[in-house]
């Protein structure tokens, strides 16, 4: 017996609940509503935003149900606490915290969000701007979700 179908919103809510566990230990702000970094004050940072704006239809064989993959992108905004701390050090620690919150099950090494999806995994280039020129560090972390 397979995983029962889950709604998009049930899956995104389950994923976001994992992120909320990072607040306030690692992030001051955790939100599903993406903002530009210029609209996030220094007091609201470090900030983590979850964006789910894209879905991809995946070809399947004739007679089999359609497959989709959902793209989720995490945006991290942070400022170094002082002039001697590199923005990249701050970003690296925040990225590690994000990945720790999304660690898969030890038994099968697959993140299923409590069985709501087949798999959640990091996929693609993690982009980092350590803020060397303006002090505003930004990281963009892409993930994929394969719903049932």
BELJOUR-V645396 format. One record per residue. N is the residue number from 1. PHI is phi in radians with two decimals (NA if undefined). OMEGA is omega in whole degrees, 0 to 359 (NA if undefined). NEAR is the number of other ideal C-beta (glycine too) atoms within 10 Angstrom. Layout:
N/PHI/OMEGA/NEAR
N/PHI/OMEGA/NEAR
This chain:
1/NA/183/3
2/-1.51/177/6
3/-1.30/178/12
4/-1.18/180/8
5/-1.05/177/10
6/-2.07/177/18
7/-1.30/177/10
8/-0.96/184/13
9/-1.19/177/9
10/-1.08/180/15
11/-1.20/181/21
12/-1.14/177/19
13/-1.14/179/14
14/-1.10/179/17
15/-1.16/181/24
16/-1.12/178/15
17/-1.06/176/12
18/-1.13/180/17
19/-1.22/181/20
20/-1.08/177/12
21/-1.15/180/12
22/-1.45/182/17
23/-1.82/3/15
24/-1.70/185/8
25/-1.04/183/7
26/-1.98/184/20
27/-2.22/174/23
28/-1.34/182/16
29/-2.07/173/17
30/-2.35/186/18
31/-2.62/173/19
32/-1.62/179/13
33/-1.71/183/7
34/-1.17/174/14
35/-2.19/171/14
36/-1.23/182/8
37/-1.08/179/19
38/-1.20/179/8
39/-1.70/180/9
40/-1.95/184/21
41/-1.18/178/11
42/-1.04/179/11
43/-1.20/179/8
44/-1.54/183/14
45/-1.86/1/19
46/-1.14/182/23
47/-2.21/178/21
48/-2.22/179/26
49/-2.11/178/20
50/-1.90/182/20
51/-2.14/176/16
52/-2.16/186/19
53/-1.83/187/9
54/-2.32/171/11
55/-2.32/179/13
56/-2.11/173/10
57/-1.39/181/9
58/-1.92/180/10
59/-1.06/175/7
60/-2.29/180/11
61/-1.19/180/5
62/-1.01/179/4
63/1.56/178/5
64/-1.70/180/8
65/-1.13/180/7
66/-1.13/177/8
67/-2.11/174/14
68/-2.30/169/13
69/-2.22/179/15
70/-1.77/177/20
71/-1.68/174/16
72/-2.17/180/20
73/-2.16/177/17
74/-1.80/177/22
75/-1.96/178/20
76/-2.02/176/25
77/-2.07/180/26
78/-2.70/174/27
79/-2.14/176/21
80/-1.15/183/19
81/-1.22/180/8
82/-2.76/183/6
83/-1.16/183/6
84/-1.55/181/6
85/-1.69/178/11
86/-1.27/177/13
87/-1.04/180/22
88/-1.15/176/16
89/-1.14/179/12
90/-1.10/180/21
91/-1.08/181/23
92/-1.03/179/15
93/-1.16/179/13
94/-1.22/176/23
95/-1.12/176/16
96/-1.09/178/11
97/-1.11/178/18
98/-1.06/181/22
99/-1.13/177/12
100/-1.10/179/11
101/-1.23/183/16
102/-1.94/181/18
103/-1.16/181/10
104/-1.30/176/13
105/-1.04/180/10
106/-1.16/185/6
107/-1.14/182/6
108/-2.21/177/8
109/1.01/179/8
110/-2.32/175/12
111/-1.52/182/20
112/-2.06/181/17
113/0.91/178/21
114/1.25/179/13
115/1.52/180/11
116/-1.40/180/21
117/-2.42/176/21
118/-1.25/186/16
119/-2.92/170/14
120/-2.21/182/24
121/-2.66/174/12
122/-1.23/183/14
123/-2.64/177/12
124/1.98/184/12
125/-1.36/172/8
126/-1.54/183/15
127/-1.76/181/12
128/-2.31/169/17
129/-2.14/185/16
130/-1.28/177/19
131/1.34/182/20
132/-1.04/185/11
133/-1.59/184/8
134/-2.14/178/10
135/1.50/181/13
136/-1.69/178/18
137/-1.58/181/26
138/-2.45/173/16
139/-2.28/178/24
140/-2.17/188/15
141/-2.15/182/22
142/-1.57/176/16
143/-2.39/176/20
144/-2.13/175/15
145/-2.24/175/24
146/-1.91/179/15
147/-1.31/178/21
148/-1.19/NA/15
